Structure formats: structure tokens, C-alpha cells
Amino acid sequence: MALSRRTLLAASLLLAAPSTLVFAQAYPDRPVKLTVGFPPGTGPDVVTRLLGQRLEGSLKQAVVIDNRAGAGGQIATQAVAKSPADGYSLLLGEVGSISIAPAAFSKLPYDPAKELVVVAEVVRSDFLLVVPVQSPHKTVADFVKAGQANKDRVNFATFGAGTPGHFGAEMLAEQGGFKVEPIHYRATGDALTAIVAGDVQGAFVSTALGSAQIKAGKMRALATTAAARSPLLPEVPTFSEAAMPKVDFSAWFAVLAPAGTPNAVLDTLNKQIVAAVQSAEVKQKLVDAGFTVTGTSRADAEKMVKAETLRWATVVKATGFKGD
């Protein structure tokens, strides 16, 4: 019996249906790897592990945390950018390796705009201007005044060239009218040791990283880049209160995947990631760790990354910095 044209059309549509649809319906059917570019115990690692633990329950698959520290997050970013676009290799990316690096490094081994897609922004972290506890400076005004009077450049520790703390130091120096000499440390622990020991005159550290050090009396905070005082350190004023409102940068963290990952998989991941960071238990732990929880749509996350990339390109150009 001859088949009707309608039956033939329906059959042809089924045969032509993208294989990604079938793939997405089965996703995930094996462990998912979530890579972070910083060592265990750091703020980004804390975010990654809290998120991973929650996702294991919702995705019903193991989430393997892969710490690939080094080069300000660039090693981890490159690894994921070159991975298969199947939803099983994800990155907890951050402003340094995604939005700052393209302008700061002419020989970057990956192109975040072409090789990665943003799944969701998860948290933000503001920064603290810190000095050694033995420093004579008690306020931002003290620090700036000393910098202006200093014939030499003010030594600033950073967690790597091209990181927010690096260009934050340049931003502060420009606003304060003094010169800064960034001292780039390869490891987070080395930079913290230098601050505590008084080997440098100052640094920008994230609230997530610095709050415990400050409460323990190992360093002193002079101001926060946040719009309001942190509930973790209510005694520390904002830069706006210190009459330097243009020092207002922060670090964002977002989950990214290799470009070409099926949209259905990205939508599934976005839904589960946002639910994870917005859950009461995880959200409270992230806030206690010094983060501001976001959890955004794919579209909003993409807009944010594009805007941040343009903003930091302007900052980098103004400093004349080139990492290679």
C-alpha cells in the first residue's frame, strides 16, 4: 500500500531531526568535569566545590572537580576551550582569564569569544585594599598621601599579571596620583605570605579570601570596592566613602562550556546551576564565604561578559600593559 505524502513528510522530518536532540534527552549519562583555575582552598575552589556537590544531586551524575592552577586561570580556561563540546567539560571561569586576558595578552592560547559560551554567572566577589598589619597606614587617605610623597613606585602584590588585583592597583594609582610597581606572584599563598610579612606595601585581595586573614589580625583592610560595606567586615569603609568612587571593580565567576555545546544541554545546565546557587543552603555558605550570589540566565550572563570585556579592554589599554 502506498504511503501518503503526509506520512512520508513526517518520516523524513524524524530522520532529519538533529542528533543533538536525542543527545540532550540523555544528558548527562556519565560524570561531568568542572575545571577551576585556582588551587584547593581558594575562593574560586570553594565556589566550584559547593556548586559541584549540589549539581551531583540534580544531574544525578558525579561532578569531578579539576583544579588546574596557574597563569591567572588561563591554563584551566585553555583546557576547557579545547575540550569536546558535549556538556561534560565545564569551566568555572572568571573575569581575569575571560574578560581581561584578551586585551592584556596578544598571544593568548585561546579565544574566549569564539571558543567558549557562557552558561550562567554564579557569584561575584568584591576586593579589599589591604596592607601589612605593621604598616603605618590606617586609611586610604594615609596610603594615597604616602604614595604621592614616595619618590619610588609603591610595591603592590598581585596574584598574577592580568588579574583584577593587578589592574585594580593601576586603577588606584591613577586615581590617587602616584606610581605603582606590581609584584606578580605565581601562587596565591606566596602573595599572601608577602603581604603578611610586609614584603610589599599593599595589595587588592578578594573579600572571600581576605576576610579570614583580616579577622585573624594578619593584615589590615583600608577599603572595599563594593557599593556597600561587607557584612563580614562592617568596619571597613567603601572607596566611595573614602572619596575615590571610581575604584569600583569586582570579580565575577561564571560557568562556561566549549562553543558548539548543544543549546538544550546549555539550557539544562543553566537551570540546574541557577537552582543550585540560589538554594538556601548553598547561597548561605557562599555569602558566609564572602561572595555575592547572582545566578543569571544565559542571555544576561552573555551580556555581562561582553560588557566586562569592553570595560577591561579600556582599563588595560590605559595602562599600556602587554603580557607578551
Secondary structure, 3 states (H helix, E strand, C coil): CCCCHHHHHHHHHHHHCCHHHHHHHHCCCCCEEEEECCCCCCHHHHHHHHHHHHHHHHHCCCEEEEECCCHHHHHHHHHHHCCCCCCCEEEEEEHHHHHHHHHHCCCCCCCHHHHEEEEEEEEEEEEEEEEECCCCCCCHHHHHHHHHHCCCCEEEEECCCCCHHHHHHHHHHHHHCCCEEEEECCCHHHHHHHHHHCCCCEEEEEHHHHHHHHHCCCEEEEEECCCCCCCCCCCCCECCCCCCCCCCCEEEEEEEEECCCCHHHHHHHHHHHHHHHHCHHHHHHHHHCCCEECCCCHHHHHHHHHHHHHHHHHHHHHHCCCCC
